[in-house]
Amino acid sequence: MPDELDQLEDSVREFRSSADFEFVDPKRLAALIDGLQGDLCKVLNRARERGDHQLARLSPTSWAARTCGMSRSSASDRLCVGQHLDSMPETSAALGSGEIGYQAAAAICHLRDQLGDRWEPANEAEMVDNARRFSVENLRLCCRHARHVADPDGFDRDCEEDFERRWLQVDPMLDGMHSVDGVLDPVTGAAFRTALDALALWRGPEDTRNHGQRMADALAELLDHHMNEGRLPRRKGVRPHVTLTTTLEGLKGELGQPAAELELGLPISGKTVERLACDCTMSRVLMADSVVVDVGRATRSISPATRRALQVRDRGCRWPGCDRPVGWSTPHHIEFWSRGGATDLGNLVLLCHFHHRMVHEGEWQVLRVGDEVHVIPPERLANVYARGPDVRWAA
């Protein structure tokens, strides 16, 4: 006679061959799958109790991961749920009937495992009711609060273990971009998100960036601001800075000249060079037959006195509607400095990081008319802005 799994496989094959997936109820299907996940947890726990993993000379987690083709973290989760599900009848019944999903049941089982002897069976009904009413995310928060109430010392130990999992890595890619990946502890992550969210707000109709791009630009603005402040710890007596190397001809944008380079030899566009040259510290290096023959003193492209006068006059980014204050704005040469523009108040205006980049890389134009500052979009956007105020802009 066919066993239960044969019957289940036959039913699944029949469902796949005859079901019209356009009309299948996803909620019912998810409930069936989640119920089977609970059954899998029980099966894996029975196998662990029998010692099946010992025959393969593996740990229970490794055996479950290899047998079921899942990651070790997923296998560990299934084993934990399987260990406690039989002793938690309300959780098991709610999972089997589709009232709660597998992730909710797993959150309750993990709480049961964490509390150990401190677990009160009378609390199971309350947690299952919470699982019915709350999202999985909110249920997990509820479980963390319950853990803290019942076992504050264990909660503190878990927090310390979580803190040790932190890491951050920034790697240059082959095309010059950088890959950022990592895991932050709760406090650092919350501070990071709060700081970026404050700088990543939509800036108006000219802001066509998606949310991810705004967050990336917010990080760039945050780093730019703190490096310009000069308060970061020095390394070998030098303030942290980005080094850019270019030739005089390259700075002028003459044809046929090699691209400017960052520290690792990464080439950047001439428009970015123009933006960075608006306000930088320059060191002149004379070369002869590829040999350095003279190094001049480092000088600022804008003198301290001119900078102070500019900050008093503009008091922040002068882009219409922008609220970035003086400390978050940098001087911009209306007639680009690299093209011979003078470094005097009449040719300078404060712009924030985002709007400064829009002028150089985005090809917007800034004009001063008396005390007023006007901006002109590039030709490719002129028709878009001509459509009038009824246009709906993406946030």
Secondary structure, 3 states (H helix, E strand, C coil): CCCHHHHHHHHHHHHHHHCCCCCCCHHHHHHHHHHHHHHHHHHHHHHHHHCHHHHCCCCHHHHHHHHHCCCHHHHHHHHHHHHHHCCCHHHHHHHHCCCCCHHHHHHHHHHHHHHHHHCCHHHHHHHHHHHHHCCHHHHHHHHHHHHHHHCHHHHHHHHHHHHCCCEEEEEECCCCCEEEEEECCHHHHHHHHHHHHHHCCCCCCCCCCCHHHHHHHHHHHHHHHHHHHCCCCCECCECCCCCCECCHHHHCCCCCCCCEECCCCCEECHHHHHHHHCCCEECCEEEECCEEEEECCCEECCCHHHHHHHHHHHCCCCCCCCCCCHHHEEEEECCCHHHCCCCCHHHEEEEEHHHHHHHHCCCCEEEEECCEEEEECCHHHHHHHCCCCCCCCCC
